[in-house]
């Protein structure tokens, strides 16, 4: 078996494994060398130290265990004699393939099998586990949804800004940072939102976070008690469903139509809801825009009922066929809107930066809650992003991506019509990074086709999984923004061939 690379910390790592075993055997008879030998042997037998793993030198082991070098040498020598350790002059000591250990009377010595306690999670812990995971795509392939065009990101400009910030004052990004976010980045975000989205806020209301999912988790933590009714779009974003379900809220799916979220339906289903989650600029996943009349109706409901609106503006930068619509937050005069945005869709997912805009009276409490979750976002990334925005690179990138994504969306629509026009019905969408497509034959299960496509290397996120209620529609949420035109065309052809095989 090939030897694993030897890390400089191997001595301390092995010492950390052996210390509890040494302490447990302190009451047993035998010399200190015997106890070190027994500890190493036990770690090998239970698999903690694996075959082929390099062990520290006797000098290092002696120093880390606070024993003499002769003690460490004696322990290694006995282990080598019994086949637990292989040693070579100049090459070091390695874990061997251990034989069955024998006791003094010759009988086999077996360690008890490892066991784990049955988990007894809290009520909140059980709710979190049952809510399900939010797992994003980790590779770009047809037709992964929500992935930006990484090949079009201005990486050299970004690297230059990172290097510039790293040189300025290393202590400023190596230390703990402001839990609310760097003031320079919060100022840049507030200015961008005012100019591009019509959001009324200043830097004091912006909280920089690691993701929009973290923002939803904080909102659930701070604004909901167990059992509180929450309006959710039907179909809707899975991450919002899991965040509010994990808080113990009662999820109330409210249907959407051509004008977006049906407020009247919400009033009939749960008029006393505590919170409404909406994606008004570009409904996820169907793509319609919430009408002005519905926006005003939603604000009136929140005002009259002391309720809250969570506005998730996740990809509002990308509008293609009409003028952008300003945010609900900009219409709010009663401070009932909590506004969520992210840079993962606009720039790149690994950046892990998002933001939450809250009314001024709520800022201190939200920042305190944030300190209990993860403390702060990486200061170096925040500083580089502040420069990226203040120097004009951010808006230039958004404009380029808007045109690029428009072209890729059009190619997807053409290819779907050419190869699958009798099977898939794309829903009208004026923007975004993915398109919802309904199955022409609603008797066909989208999950079955998605599984077959996954086996062929094609991502087809099923639309039916985004519904909470029993009444579901079958289809797919097909991403296009990260795919080159050739990949879109090849993906559509592959999907058509797969479909033909599966329906023979």
C-alpha positions as CSV (number, residue, x, y, z in Angstrom):
1,X,0.0,0.0,0.0
2,X,1.5,3.4,-0.9
3,X,2.6,5.6,1.9
4,X,0.5,8.7,2.6
5,X,2.2,12.1,2.6
6,X,3.9,12.9,5.9
7,X,2.5,16.2,7.3
8,X,4.7,18.3,9.7
9,X,1.9,18.0,12.3
10,X,1.9,14.2,12.2
11,X,3.7,14.0,15.5
12,X,1.1,16.1,17.3
13,X,-1.7,14.4,15.4
14,X,-0.5,10.9,16.6
15,X,0.1,12.3,20.1
16,X,-3.5,13.6,20.2
17,X,-4.7,10.1,19.4
18,X,-2.5,8.5,22.0
19,X,-3.0,10.8,25.0
20,X,-6.5,9.5,25.9
21,X,-5.3,5.9,25.5
22,X,-2.3,6.6,27.7
23,X,-4.5,8.2,30.4
24,X,-7.0,5.3,30.3
25,X,-4.2,2.8,30.8
26,X,-2.4,4.7,33.6
27,X,-3.8,2.4,36.3
28,X,-2.6,-0.8,34.4
29,X,0.6,-2.5,35.4
30,X,3.7,-2.1,33.3
31,X,6.4,0.4,32.4
32,X,5.8,3.7,30.6
33,X,7.2,2.1,27.5
34,X,4.6,-0.7,27.8
35,X,1.8,1.9,28.1
36,X,3.0,3.8,25.0
37,X,3.2,0.4,23.1
38,X,-0.4,-0.5,24.2
39,X,-1.7,2.9,23.2
40,X,-0.3,2.8,19.7
41,X,-1.4,-0.8,19.3
42,X,-5.0,0.0,20.4
43,X,-5.0,3.0,17.9
44,X,-3.9,0.6,15.1
45,X,-6.4,-2.1,16.0
46,X,-9.4,0.2,16.1
47,X,-8.4,1.8,12.7
48,X,-7.5,5.3,14.1
49,X,-4.0,4.7,12.7
50,X,-4.3,3.1,9.4
51,X,-2.0,0.8,7.4
52,X,0.7,2.7,5.6
53,X,0.4,5.8,7.7
54,X,3.7,7.4,8.6
55,X,4.5,7.7,12.3
56,X,6.5,10.4,13.9
57,X,10.2,9.8,14.7
58,X,11.0,8.6,18.2
59,X,12.4,12.1,19.0
60,X,9.2,13.8,18.0
61,X,7.0,11.2,19.7
62,X,9.0,11.5,22.9
63,X,8.7,15.3,22.9
64,X,5.0,15.4,22.2
65,X,4.1,12.7,24.8
66,X,6.6,14.1,27.4
67,X,8.5,10.8,27.7
68,X,12.1,9.9,27.2
69,X,13.4,9.0,23.8
70,X,14.4,5.6,25.1
71,X,10.8,5.0,26.1
72,X,9.6,5.8,22.6
73,X,12.3,3.6,21.1
74,X,11.3,0.7,23.3
75,X,7.6,1.0,22.4
76,X,8.4,1.2,18.6
77,X,10.8,-1.8,18.9
78,X,8.1,-4.0,20.5
79,X,5.5,-2.9,17.9
80,X,8.0,-3.7,15.1
81,X,8.6,-7.2,16.6
82,X,4.9,-7.9,16.5
83,X,4.4,-6.6,13.0
84,X,2.4,-3.5,13.9
85,X,5.1,-1.1,12.7
86,X,7.5,-1.2,9.7
87,X,10.8,0.6,10.2
88,X,13.6,1.4,7.8
89,X,16.9,3.3,8.3
90,X,16.4,6.7,6.8
91,X,12.8,6.1,5.6
92,X,10.9,6.4,8.9
93,X,8.3,4.3,10.7
94,X,5.0,3.3,9.3
95,X,1.9,1.4,10.4
96,X,2.0,-2.2,9.2
97,X,-0.7,-4.7,8.6
98,X,-1.3,-5.7,12.2
99,X,-1.8,-9.4,13.1
100,X,-4.4,-10.3,15.7
101,X,-3.0,-9.3,19.1
102,X,-2.5,-12.0,21.8
103,X,-2.9,-11.8,25.5
104,X,-0.5,-13.3,28.0
105,X,-2.2,-16.7,27.9
106,X,-2.1,-16.8,24.1
107,X,-5.8,-16.0,23.5
108,X,-6.9,-13.4,20.9
109,X,-7.3,-9.9,22.3
110,X,-10.1,-8.1,20.6
111,X,-11.1,-4.5,21.1
112,X,-14.8,-3.9,21.6
113,X,-16.6,-2.8,18.4
114,X,-17.0,0.9,18.0
115,X,-20.5,2.2,18.9
116,X,-22.3,5.5,18.7
117,X,-25.2,6.7,20.9
118,X,-28.6,7.1,19.5
119,X,-29.0,10.7,18.5
120,X,-31.4,12.7,20.8
121,X,-31.7,16.0,19.0
122,X,-33.7,18.9,20.4
123,X,-37.0,19.8,18.9
124,X,-35.3,22.5,16.8
125,X,-32.6,20.0,15.8
126,X,-35.2,17.5,14.6
127,X,-37.0,20.2,12.6
128,X,-33.7,21.2,10.9
129,X,-32.9,17.6,10.0
130,X,-36.4,17.0,8.6
131,X,-36.4,20.2,6.6
132,X,-33.8,18.8,4.3
133,X,-30.5,20.0,2.9
134,X,-30.0,22.9,0.5
135,X,-27.3,21.5,-1.9
136,X,-26.1,23.5,-4.9
137,X,-24.5,22.2,-8.0
138,X,-20.8,21.7,-7.7
139,X,-20.0,21.3,-11.4
140,X,-21.2,23.1,-14.5
141,X,-23.1,20.9,-16.9
142,X,-26.3,21.1,-18.8
143,X,-28.7,22.2,-17.4
144,X,-27.5,23.1,-13.9
145,X,-29.6,26.0,-12.5
146,X,-28.4,29.2,-10.8
147,X,-24.8,29.0,-11.9
148,X,-23.1,32.2,-13.3
149,X,-20.8,32.2,-16.3
150,X,-17.5,31.7,-14.5
151,X,-15.5,31.8,-17.7
152,X,-16.7,35.4,-18.2
153,X,-15.8,36.7,-14.8
154,X,-13.0,39.3,-14.8
155,X,-10.6,37.1,-12.8
156,X,-7.5,39.1,-13.5
157,X,-9.1,42.3,-12.3
158,X,-10.4,40.6,-9.2
159,X,-7.0,39.0,-8.4
160,X,-5.4,42.4,-8.7
161,X,-7.8,44.0,-6.3
162,X,-7.3,41.1,-3.9
163,X,-3.5,41.5,-4.1
164,X,-3.8,45.2,-3.5
165,X,-5.9,44.8,-0.4
166,X,-3.6,42.0,0.9
167,X,-0.6,44.2,0.6
168,X,-2.1,47.2,2.4
169,X,-2.4,46.0,6.0
170,X,-2.3,42.3,6.6
171,X,-3.5,42.7,10.2
172,X,-6.7,44.3,9.0
173,X,-7.8,41.1,7.3
174,X,-6.2,38.6,9.6
175,X,-8.1,39.8,12.7
176,X,-11.7,39.5,13.6
177,X,-13.8,41.9,11.5
178,X,-17.0,44.0,12.0
179,X,-19.9,41.5,12.4
180,X,-22.1,43.9,10.4
181,X,-19.6,44.0,7.5
182,X,-16.9,46.4,6.4
183,X,-18.2,50.0,6.3
184,X,-16.7,50.5,2.8
185,X,-18.6,47.5,1.4
186,X,-21.9,48.4,3.2
187,X,-21.6,51.9,1.7
188,X,-21.0,50.4,-1.8
189,X,-24.0,48.1,-1.4
190,X,-26.3,50.8,-0.2
191,X,-25.4,53.1,-3.0
192,X,-25.8,50.3,-5.6
193,X,-29.3,49.3,-4.2
194,X,-30.4,52.9,-4.2
195,X,-29.3,53.5,-7.8
196,X,-30.2,50.2,-9.4
197,X,-33.1,48.7,-7.3
198,X,-34.8,51.8,-5.8
199,X,-34.1,50.5,-2.3
200,X,-34.3,53.2,0.5
201,X,-31.5,52.5,2.9
202,X,-28.2,53.7,4.1
203,X,-25.0,51.7,5.1
204,X,-26.2,51.5,8.7
205,X,-29.0,49.1,7.6
206,X,-26.9,46.7,5.6
207,X,-25.6,43.5,7.1
208,X,-23.0,41.6,5.1
209,X,-23.5,37.8,5.4
210,X,-22.1,34.6,3.9
211,X,-25.1,33.7,1.8
212,X,-28.8,34.5,1.2
213,X,-29.5,31.2,3.0
214,X,-27.8,32.6,6.1
215,X,-30.0,35.7,5.8
216,X,-33.1,33.5,5.7
217,X,-31.9,31.6,8.7
218,X,-31.4,34.8,10.7
219,X,-34.8,36.1,9.7
220,X,-36.4,32.8,10.8
221,X,-34.5,33.0,14.1
222,X,-35.4,36.5,14.9
223,X,-38.9,36.9,13.6
224,X,-40.7,33.5,14.0
225,X,-41.9,31.5,16.8
226,X,-42.9,27.8,16.5
227,X,-46.2,27.5,14.8
228,X,-46.3,30.9,13.2
229,X,-47.9,30.8,9.8
230,X,-45.6,31.8,6.9
231,X,-46.8,32.5,3.4
232,X,-44.6,31.0,0.7
233,X,-44.8,31.1,-3.1
234,X,-46.1,27.8,-4.6
235,X,-44.0,26.6,-6.3
236,X,-41.1,28.3,-4.6
237,X,-37.5,28.4,-3.5
238,X,-36.5,25.3,-1.6
239,X,-34.1,27.2,0.7
240,X,-36.8,29.4,2.0
241,X,-39.0,26.4,2.7
242,X,-36.2,24.7,4.7
243,X,-35.2,27.8,6.6
244,X,-38.7,28.5,7.9
245,X,-39.6,24.9,8.5
246,X,-36.5,24.5,10.6
247,X,-37.7,27.4,12.8
248,X,-40.9,25.4,13.5
249,X,-43.1,27.7,11.4
250,X,-46.3,26.5,9.7
251,X,-45.7,26.7,6.0
252,X,-48.6,28.1,4.0
253,X,-48.1,27.5,0.2
254,X,-49.8,30.4,-1.7
255,X,-50.2,29.9,-5.5
256,X,-48.8,32.2,-8.1
257,X,-50.3,33.3,-11.4
258,X,-49.3,35.5,-14.3
259,X,-49.2,38.5,-11.9
260,X,-47.2,36.7,-9.3
261,X,-48.0,35.9,-5.7
262,X,-51.8,35.7,-5.1
263,X,-52.3,37.8,-2.0
264,X,-56.0,37.2,-2.0
265,X,-55.3,33.4,-1.8
266,X,-53.0,34.0,1.1
267,X,-55.7,36.0,2.9
268,X,-58.1,33.2,2.5
269,X,-55.6,30.5,3.6
270,X,-54.0,32.2,6.6
271,X,-54.9,35.9,7.1
272,X,-52.9,36.1,10.3
273,X,-49.6,34.9,8.8
274,X,-46.6,36.4,10.5
275,X,-44.4,36.6,7.4
276,X,-44.5,36.4,3.6
277,X,-41.6,35.3,1.5
278,X,-41.6,36.5,-2.1
279,X,-39.3,36.8,-5.1
280,X,-41.1,39.7,-6.8
281,X,-38.6,40.8,-9.4
282,X,-38.3,37.3,-11.0
283,X,-40.4,34.6,-9.3
284,X,-38.5,31.5,-8.6
285,X,-38.9,29.2,-10.4
286,X,-41.6,30.3,-12.9
287,X,-40.2,33.7,-13.8
288,X,-43.1,36.1,-13.7
289,X,-42.9,39.6,-12.1
290,X,-45.1,40.6,-9.2
291,X,-47.5,43.3,-10.4
292,X,-47.6,46.7,-8.8
293,X,-51.2,46.2,-7.6
294,X,-50.1,43.0,-5.8
295,X,-47.1,44.7,-4.3
296,X,-49.2,47.4,-2.8
297,X,-51.7,44.8,-1.6
298,X,-48.9,42.9,0.1
299,X,-47.6,46.0,1.8
300,X,-51.1,46.9,3.0
301,X,-51.5,43.4,4.5
302,X,-48.2,43.7,6.3
303,X,-49.1,47.1,7.7
304,X,-52.5,46.2,8.9
305,X,-51.5,42.9,10.5
306,X,-48.1,43.8,11.9
307,X,-46.5,41.2,9.6
308,X,-43.3,41.1,7.7
309,X,-42.3,40.7,4.0
310,X,-39.1,39.0,3.1
311,X,-38.1,40.2,-0.4
312,X,-35.5,37.9,-2.0
313,X,-34.0,39.8,-5.0
314,X,-31.8,36.9,-5.9
315,X,-31.1,37.6,-9.6
316,X,-32.9,40.9,-10.2
317,X,-29.8,42.3,-12.1
318,X,-30.7,40.1,-15.1
319,X,-33.7,41.5,-16.9
320,X,-33.9,41.1,-20.7
321,X,-37.2,42.0,-22.4
322,X,-38.5,44.8,-20.4
323,X,-37.5,47.6,-18.0
324,X,-36.5,46.4,-14.5
325,X,-39.1,46.8,-11.7
326,X,-38.0,48.5,-8.5
327,X,-37.9,46.6,-5.3
328,X,-40.9,46.4,-2.9
329,X,-38.7,47.8,-0.2
330,X,-38.6,51.1,-2.1
331,X,-42.4,51.3,-1.8
332,X,-42.5,50.5,1.9
333,X,-43.2,53.4,4.2
334,X,-44.0,51.4,7.3
335,X,-40.6,49.5,7.5
336,X,-42.1,46.0,7.1
337,X,-39.7,44.7,4.5
338,X,-36.5,42.7,5.0
339,X,-34.5,42.8,1.8
340,X,-32.1,39.9,0.8
341,X,-29.5,39.9,-2.0
342,X,-26.5,37.9,-2.9
343,X,-23.3,38.2,-4.9
344,X,-23.1,34.4,-5.6
345,X,-25.3,34.7,-8.7
346,X,-23.8,37.9,-10.0
347,X,-20.1,37.1,-9.4
348,X,-19.3,33.6,-8.4
349,X,-20.6,31.1,-5.7
350,X,-17.3,30.6,-4.0
351,X,-17.2,34.3,-2.9
352,X,-19.7,33.5,-0.2
353,X,-20.9,37.1,0.3
354,X,-24.5,38.3,0.5
355,X,-26.4,41.0,2.3
356,X,-29.5,41.7,4.3
357,X,-31.2,45.1,4.6
358,X,-33.3,45.6,7.7
359,X,-35.2,48.5,9.2
360,X,-33.0,50.7,11.5
361,X,-34.7,49.7,14.8
362,X,-33.8,46.0,14.0
363,X,-30.2,46.4,13.1
364,X,-28.6,45.9,16.5
365,X,-30.6,42.8,17.3
366,X,-29.8,41.2,13.9
367,X,-26.1,42.0,14.3
368,X,-26.1,40.4,17.7
369,X,-27.7,37.3,16.3
370,X,-25.2,37.2,13.5
371,X,-22.3,37.1,16.1
372,X,-23.8,34.0,17.4
373,X,-23.9,32.3,14.0
374,X,-20.5,32.9,12.4
375,X,-19.1,36.2,13.7
376,X,-18.2,37.9,10.4
377,X,-17.5,37.5,6.7
378,X,-13.8,37.3,5.5
379,X,-12.5,40.9,5.6
380,X,-10.1,40.5,2.6
381,X,-13.0,39.4,0.3
382,X,-15.2,42.2,1.6
383,X,-12.4,44.8,1.0
384,X,-11.8,43.6,-2.5
385,X,-15.5,43.6,-3.3
386,X,-15.8,47.1,-2.0
387,X,-13.1,48.2,-4.4
388,X,-14.7,46.2,-7.2
389,X,-17.9,48.0,-6.8
390,X,-16.5,51.5,-6.1
391,X,-14.2,51.3,-9.1
392,X,-17.1,50.6,-11.5
393,X,-16.2,47.0,-12.3
394,X,-19.3,45.5,-10.7
395,X,-21.9,47.4,-12.9
396,X,-19.7,46.9,-16.0
397,X,-19.8,43.1,-15.3
398,X,-23.5,43.1,-14.7
399,X,-24.1,44.8,-18.0
400,X,-21.9,42.3,-19.9
401,X,-23.6,39.4,-18.2
402,X,-27.0,40.7,-19.0
403,X,-26.3,40.7,-22.7
404,X,-24.5,37.3,-22.5
405,X,-27.3,35.6,-20.6
406,X,-29.9,37.1,-22.9
407,X,-28.1,35.5,-25.9
408,X,-27.8,32.1,-24.1
409,X,-31.4,32.2,-23.0
410,X,-32.5,32.7,-26.6
411,X,-30.3,29.8,-27.8
412,X,-31.8,27.6,-25.2
413,X,-35.4,28.5,-26.3
414,X,-34.5,27.8,-29.9
415,X,-32.9,24.5,-29.2
416,X,-35.7,23.3,-27.0
417,X,-38.2,24.2,-29.7
418,X,-36.1,22.4,-32.3
419,X,-35.5,19.2,-30.4
420,X,-38.2,19.0,-27.8
421,X,-41.0,21.3,-28.9
422,X,-43.6,18.7,-28.6
423,X,-42.5,17.7,-25.1
424,X,-41.4,20.8,-23.2
425,X,-43.3,24.0,-22.8
426,X,-41.0,26.9,-21.7
427,X,-42.7,29.4,-19.4
428,X,-42.5,33.1,-20.3
429,X,-39.6,34.7,-18.4
430,X,-38.2,38.2,-18.9
431,X,-35.0,37.6,-17.0
432,X,-33.0,35.4,-14.7
433,X,-30.5,32.6,-15.1
434,X,-32.8,29.6,-15.7
435,X,-36.1,28.9,-17.4
436,X,-39.0,26.8,-16.1
437,X,-40.2,24.3,-18.7
438,X,-43.5,22.3,-18.2
439,X,-43.9,18.8,-19.5
440,X,-46.5,18.8,-22.3
441,X,-47.8,15.5,-20.9
442,X,-48.4,16.2,-17.2
443,X,-48.9,12.5,-16.6
444,X,-45.2,12.0,-17.0
445,X,-43.2,12.1,-13.8
446,X,-40.4,14.7,-14.0
447,X,-38.4,12.9,-11.3
448,X,-38.2,9.8,-13.4
449,X,-36.8,11.7,-16.4
450,X,-34.5,13.7,-14.1
451,X,-33.0,10.5,-12.8
452,X,-32.4,9.1,-16.3
453,X,-30.9,12.4,-17.3
454,X,-28.6,12.5,-14.3
455,X,-27.2,9.0,-15.3
456,X,-26.4,10.5,-18.7
457,X,-24.6,13.5,-17.2
458,X,-27.5,16.0,-17.6
459,X,-28.9,18.1,-14.7
460,X,-32.7,18.5,-14.8
461,X,-33.9,19.9,-11.5
462,X,-37.5,18.7,-11.2
463,X,-40.2,21.4,-10.9
464,X,-42.5,19.1,-8.9
465,X,-40.0,19.1,-5.9
466,X,-40.5,22.9,-5.5
467,X,-44.2,22.5,-4.5
468,X,-45.3,22.0,-0.9
469,X,-48.9,21.1,-1.6
470,X,-50.4,18.0,-3.3
471,X,-51.3,19.8,-6.5
472,X,-48.0,19.9,-8.4
473,X,-46.9,20.5,-12.0
474,X,-44.3,18.4,-13.7
475,X,-41.4,20.1,-15.5
476,X,-37.8,21.2,-15.0
477,X,-35.9,24.3,-14.0
478,X,-33.2,24.5,-16.7
479,X,-30.2,26.7,-16.3
480,X,-28.5,28.4,-19.2
481,X,-26.3,31.2,-17.8
482,X,-23.1,29.1,-17.2
483,X,-23.3,27.2,-20.5
484,X,-21.5,28.1,-23.7
485,X,-23.8,28.0,-26.8
486,X,-22.1,24.8,-28.0
487,X,-22.9,23.2,-24.6
488,X,-26.5,24.3,-24.8
489,X,-26.9,22.8,-28.2
490,X,-25.2,19.6,-27.3
491,X,-27.3,19.3,-24.1
492,X,-30.5,19.7,-26.0
493,X,-29.6,17.1,-28.5
494,X,-28.5,14.6,-25.7
495,X,-31.8,15.3,-23.9
496,X,-33.8,14.6,-27.0
497,X,-32.0,11.3,-27.6
498,X,-32.5,10.3,-24.0
499,X,-36.2,11.1,-24.3
500,X,-36.6,9.0,-27.4
501,X,-35.0,6.0,-25.8
502,X,-37.1,6.3,-22.6
503,X,-40.4,6.5,-24.5
504,X,-39.9,3.6,-26.9
